[in-house]
Amino acid sequence: MRDVLVPITVEQDEDGAWNARAVLGPKNFVYGYGDTPEEARADVRAGIQDVFDHEGVPADLVPVNARFCGVVVRSYVGAP
């Protein structure tokens, strides 16, 4: 299997739950959820691995020389 860059966004919703989303292609997304950012990332990574295992690595993903998982963390709790 080739190494690819999978963008992941992690956000905290207004109820305090953490949600992660990975973009695997123009119409291909994987979602993960958890009580902490780490749990949401782990859940989405498991979903990504499941897609790779059953459908292969989407051609739209950017190959990289080393494993990397970009993460953006946003929290809306307490935001004005």
N, C-alpha and C positions, 0 to 999 in steps of 0.2 A: 504494500500500500504506500502511496506517495504522501508526503507531508504537505498539508495545505493550511492556508490562513482561513480561520473561521471567525468572522466578526461576531462578538457577543455583546449585547447591551443588557445591563442589569439595572432595574429600577425598583424603587420602593413605592407602592401605591398608597393611597390616602388612608387605607386601613392598617398599614404597617407591614403588609406581606411583601415579600420580595419576588420579583418576576424577572426571568431571563429570556432573551430571544436571540436565536442564532439565525443568520441569513445564509442559506445554502444555495440560493439562486433567486432569480426574479420572482418566482412564485412558490418558493420552497423555504419554509420557515420551521424551526423547532423551538418549542417553548419549554421552560422549566420553572419550577416554583419551589419556595422554601421559606422558612422562618428567618433565615439569615441570608446575606448575599452569597456566602459560601455554599449553602444548601441549594440555592437557586442555580448557581454555576454548576455544581455537581449534577443536578438533575438535568440541565440542558446538555451537558457533556455526555451523559448517558444516552440521551435522545439522539444526539449527533452520532454517537458510535453505533446505535441501533440502525439509523439510516445507512451509514457506511456499510454495516454488516449485511443488510438485506437488499440495498439498492445500489451499492457501490458509491464511490466518491463522485459527487456532481462535477461535471466538467467546468462549470462556471467558477469554481473556487480557484484561488490563486495559489500555485505551488510555492513552497518555501523550502529553504535548506535546513531549517531547524524547526522543531515544534514550537508553536506560538499560539496563544489564544488572547486576542485583544479584548479588553473589557472596559466598558464605560459604565460607571456607577452613578445613578441619579437617585436622589431621595426627595420625595415631595412631602414627607411628614414634617409638619411645622413650617412649611413654606407659606408666605403671605398669600 
